[in-house]
Amino acid sequence: MSSVAAQTYLTPEEYLAFERKATTKHEYVNGQIVAMSGASFAHNFITANIAIHLGIQLMNGECRVATSDMRVKVTEIDSYFYPDVVVVCGEPIPEDNIFDTLLNPTVMVEVLSPSTETYDRGEKFEFYQQIASLKDYILISQDKVHIEHYCRQGAEWIQTEFQGLEEVLPLLSIGCELRLQDVYRRVEVASG
């Protein structure tokens, strides 16, 4: 999802009060509000494909899937984000008594857009790494068959890339897998 920075600085409490009344979504990074713009057809279809396939696999277990309306807080830096897909295992921990901000994601997925790709790979990933419960971070290209999977192993993040529709991405932390042919189903993309 694309984003546009606005020159507005608020406290985390002011941001939450503002965001809960807003008609559009905004992320919040180090005191700065970042307006979220719309996403392409490919972005939306890939997001839906992932949510559907993970949701089916997780249906009877302890993990649950949510899409981009579930806000996630990086507590260490008082920042808030809307990942395209988020999986939480066990009891979800909300920030407060209004359950719209998750503190304990296990898996987060971002579908890359031209305007956010560098940020999603760099600074945003650095922020996400501070979430102790996060085990997997997945970046998905929307214009070609290409997925980057970052898996936490101790203090390290191990990267694996997938570029063929016949490949399968294992998500051991949640006992699932994503077949690339399912991720890209009915989405026109170039081969890796």
C-alpha positions in Angstrom: 0.0 0.0 0.0 1.4 3.4 -0.9 1.9 6.1 1.7 2.4 9.8 1.7 4.0 11.6 4.6 2.1 14.5 6.2 3.9 17.1 8.3 1.8 16.5 11.4 3.3 15.4 14.7 1.3 13.9 17.5 1.8 11.9 20.6 0.9 8.2 20.4 -2.3 8.9 22.4 -3.3 11.8 20.1 -2.6 9.5 17.0 -4.9 6.8 18.3 -7.7 9.2 19.1 -7.3 10.7 15.6 -7.0 7.4 13.8 -10.0 5.9 15.5 -12.2 8.7 14.1 -10.5 8.9 10.7 -12.2 7.8 7.5 -8.9 6.8 5.9 -5.9 4.9 7.4 -2.7 6.5 8.6 0.5 4.9 10.0 2.4 6.6 12.7 6.2 6.6 12.8 8.2 8.4 15.5 5.5 11.1 16.0 4.8 11.6 12.3 1.5 10.6 10.7 1.8 8.9 7.3 -1.4 8.8 5.2 -2.0 5.5 3.4 -3.1 5.6 -0.2 -5.0 3.0 -2.2 -3.6 -0.2 -3.6 -3.6 -1.7 -7.1 -5.7 -4.7 -8.2 -2.7 -7.0 -8.1 -1.8 -5.8 -4.5 -5.4 -6.4 -3.3 -5.7 -9.8 -5.0 -2.4 -11.1 -3.7 -3.3 -9.9 -0.2 -6.7 -11.7 -0.4 -5.1 -14.9 -1.8 -2.7 -15.0 1.2 -5.3 -14.3 3.8 -7.6 -17.0 2.3 -5.0 -19.7 2.0 -3.5 -19.0 5.5 -7.0 -18.7 7.0 -8.0 -22.1 5.7 -4.9 -23.7 7.1 -5.2 -22.0 10.4 -9.0 -22.5 10.8 -8.9 -25.1 13.6 -5.7 -24.0 15.3 -4.5 -21.4 17.8 -3.4 -18.9 15.1 -5.6 -16.3 13.3 -5.2 -14.2 10.2 -6.1 -10.5 9.7 -5.7 -8.2 6.8 -4.6 -4.6 6.5 -7.2 -3.1 8.9 -5.4 -4.7 11.9 -3.0 -2.1 13.2 0.2 -3.4 14.8 2.2 -1.4 17.3 6.0 -1.5 17.6 6.1 -0.7 21.3 9.8 0.0 21.5 9.5 3.1 19.2 5.8 4.0 19.8 5.0 3.5 16.1 1.9 2.0 14.4 1.7 0.1 11.1 -0.9 -1.6 8.9 0.7 -4.8 7.5 -1.1 -6.2 4.5 -1.5 -9.5 6.3 -0.8 -10.4 9.9 -1.0 -13.7 11.8 -1.3 -13.8 15.6 -0.9 -17.1 17.5 -2.3 -17.7 21.0 -4.3 -15.0 22.7 -4.1 -11.7 20.8 -2.7 -8.9 23.0 -4.4 -5.6 22.3 -2.9 -2.3 23.2 -5.9 -1.2 25.2 -9.6 -2.1 25.7 -10.5 -1.1 22.1 -9.2 -4.2 20.2 -7.9 -2.5 17.1 -4.1 -2.5 17.8 -2.2 -5.8 18.1 1.0 -6.1 20.1 2.0 -9.7 19.5 2.0 -10.6 15.7 3.8 -13.8 14.7 3.9 -13.3 10.9 3.6 -10.1 8.9 3.3 -9.8 5.2 3.8 -6.7 3.0 2.9 -6.7 -0.7 5.5 -4.4 -2.3 4.4 -1.2 -4.1 6.8 0.9 -6.2 6.4 3.8 -3.7 7.0 1.7 -0.6 9.4 -1.1 -1.7 12.6 0.5 -0.4 10.9 1.5 2.9 9.3 -2.0 3.4 12.7 -3.7 2.9 14.7 -1.2 5.0 13.5 1.0 7.7 10.1 -0.7 8.2 11.8 -4.1 8.5 14.2 -2.6 11.1 11.1 -1.4 13.1 9.4 -4.8 12.8 12.5 -6.6 14.0 11.9 -5.0 17.4 8.7 -6.9 17.9 9.7 -9.9 20.1 6.8 -12.1 19.0 7.5 -11.7 15.3 8.9 -14.9 13.7 8.4 -14.3 10.0 8.4 -11.2 7.7 7.4 -11.8 4.1 7.8 -9.3 1.2 5.8 -10.1 -2.0 6.4 -8.5 -5.4 3.2 -7.6 -7.2 4.6 -7.3 -10.7 6.7 -10.5 -10.9 6.8 -13.9 -9.2 9.2 -13.1 -6.3 8.8 -13.5 -2.5 11.4 -12.8 0.1 11.0 -14.6 3.4 12.8 -13.4 6.5 12.7 -16.0 9.4 13.9 -15.2 12.9 16.4 -17.8 14.2 17.6 -16.6 17.5 19.0 -13.1 17.1 19.4 -13.5 13.3 17.0 -13.1 10.4 17.6 -15.7 7.7 16.4 -14.7 4.2 15.1 -17.1 1.6 13.9 -16.1 -1.9 11.2 -17.8 -4.0 10.8 -17.1 -7.7 8.9 -20.0 -9.3 5.1 -20.7 -9.3 5.9 -24.3 -8.4 7.7 -23.3 -5.2 6.3 -23.5 -1.7 7.1 -21.2 1.2 7.1 -23.1 4.5 6.0 -21.1 7.6 7.2 -23.3 10.4 6.2 -20.8 13.1 2.6 -21.3 12.3 2.6 -24.8 10.8 1.5 -23.5 7.3 2.8 -23.2 3.8 2.2 -20.8 1.0 2.3 -22.2 -2.5 3.4 -19.4 -4.9 0.8 -20.5 -7.4 -1.9 -19.8 -4.8 -0.3 -16.4 -3.8 -0.3 -15.3 -7.5 -3.6 -17.0 -8.5 -5.4 -14.9 -11.1 -2.8 -12.1 -10.9 -0.9 -11.2 -14.1 2.8 -11.1 -13.3 6.1 -11.8 -15.0 8.1 -14.9 -14.1 10.9 -14.4 -11.4 
